[in-house]
Amino acid sequence: MSTAQPVAKPETLRFFGRVVASISHEIKNVMAIINEKAGLLKDLTLIAQKGMPLDVNRVQSIADDLQTQIKRGDAIIKNMNKFAHSVDEEMQEVNLSELTGLMIMLAERTASRLGVSLHFQPASSAVVIRTRPFFLEFMIWKCIQLAMERCGEDKSVNIALEKKDHHAQLRFVVGNKGLEDKIPLEDISWLMENLNAGLTVHARESQLILSLPDKMTD
């Protein structure tokens, strides 16, 4: 267990900025689609005002599309709120399945740009740990990035959560190609220290394994 004060670096702020920028881009996409559908409804209204019959089926289809985008926007904003509240307190109890799922969703835009598919297998039961949630989000984000950069032609990253005695483990499996033996872990050593975490590279099994204690002290 660690009682050391957290040590942040400028890249934590850059990480926060990148995530917020990605979220705002997704919200902008939703708003653009809603604006487009609203324009279509206006066109149909103008046509009806000129005496042409109103295509009820098309109106219904546009209304359905609008509801879909509103639900999508609501989900994006909820994820943004969860991410923002991770900095409310330094130390919190978190549901690791939910937090991991959140970071996977937030990484989907980057994954899509790289043509990589992300798959998550949560633990069979809830895994709750006491940790520094913002640093943990950053750590999971870094692991996803490392995995995506090394997934080869398979273009898939499988993430699995397991409970191991007094630790939780997140496994990042990158296709069927062996990982490099040397992965630059020095850049995130400070992050692992802040989380009292360990990151192990299993090159032949193409796995990164993040090990986290179930309870950290303030």
Helices and strands as residue ranges (DSSP letters): H 10-49, H 56-85, E 92-95, H 96-114, E 117-121, E 128-131, H 133-148, G 152-154, E 156-164, E 167-173, G 186-188, H 189-195, E 198-202, E 207-213
